[in-house]
Amino acid sequence: LRKSGEAFGVLLFFLGITILLDSSIMYFLERGHWDEEDRVYYRTCGEEGRDVPSPYGSIIEAFWWCITTITTVGYGDIVPCTAAGKVFAGLTMVLGIMVVAFPITIIGANFNEVYEQHRRRKMARHITKQGGNLQLLRRQWLEHSYRL
C-alpha cells in the first residue's frame, strides 16, 4: 500500500479534476433554459418535445451523473437529452476508463513486486529452517510452483 500511495494519489487527483470538468461541461450542455417564475431550469426532452425540469440544476448536482458515468455504473436516473450531451457522455465513459486504468496498472505492478518480495523472504526463511539443503529445497520449490 505504501508503494502505491503515489499512484493512488494520482488516481484521486485525476478523478477529482475529471469529475469537476466533466460535470461543468455537462451542466452547460444539458441545463436547458431558466424559468424565472418556477426558479428552475427546464430542458426539452423526449419525442414529444415537452419541457421537463433539468436534473442538471447545478454543477454539484451534475457530479452524481459524472461519478456514475466515469465508473461505468450508469444508473440511468440522470441521462442527457441533447445530441451534444449524448456525445459528451460517451467521451466521458471512455475517459473514465482511461483515467482509472492508468494508475491501476501501476498499483497492480507494485502489488506483484511486493508479493514476489514476500515469496523470496518466505523461501529464505524456509532455506534457513532446512539447514541449507538447496537441492531438496529447489525440487520442492519447483513442484510447488508448477501446482500454482
Residue pairs with C-beta under 8 A, 6 or more apart in sequence:
3 110
3 113
3 114
4 106
4 107
4 110
4 111
7 103
7 106
7 107
7 110
8 103
8 107
10 103
11 99
11 100
11 103
11 104
11 107
14 99
14 103
15 70
15 99
15 100
18 66
18 70
18 95
18 96
18 99
19 63
19 66
19 67
19 70
20 59
22 66
22 69
22 70
22 88
22 92
22 95
23 59
23 60
23 62
23 63
23 65
23 66
24 59
24 62
25 88
26 56
26 62
26 65
26 66
26 80
26 85
26 88
26 89
26 92
27 56
27 58
27 59
27 61
27 62
29 80
29 82
29 84
29 85
29 88
30 43
30 54
30 56
30 62
30 80
30 81
30 82
30 85
31 41
31 43
31 54
31 56
31 57
32 41
32 42
32 43
32 44
32 51
32 54
33 41
33 42
33 43
34 40
34 41
35 41
35 42
40 53
40 54
40 57
41 53
41 54
41 56
41 57
42 51
42 52
42 53
42 54
43 51
43 52
43 54
43 56
43 81
43 82
44 50
44 51
44 52
44 81
45 52
45 81
46 52
46 81
55 61
55 65
55 77
55 78
56 62
56 65
56 78
64 78
65 78
66 92
68 74
68 75
68 78
69 89
69 92
69 93
69 96
70 92
70 93
70 95
70 96
70 99
70 100
71 96
71 100
72 93
72 96
72 97
74 93
79 89
80 86
80 88
80 89
123 137
123 141
126 137
127 134
127 137
130 136
130 137
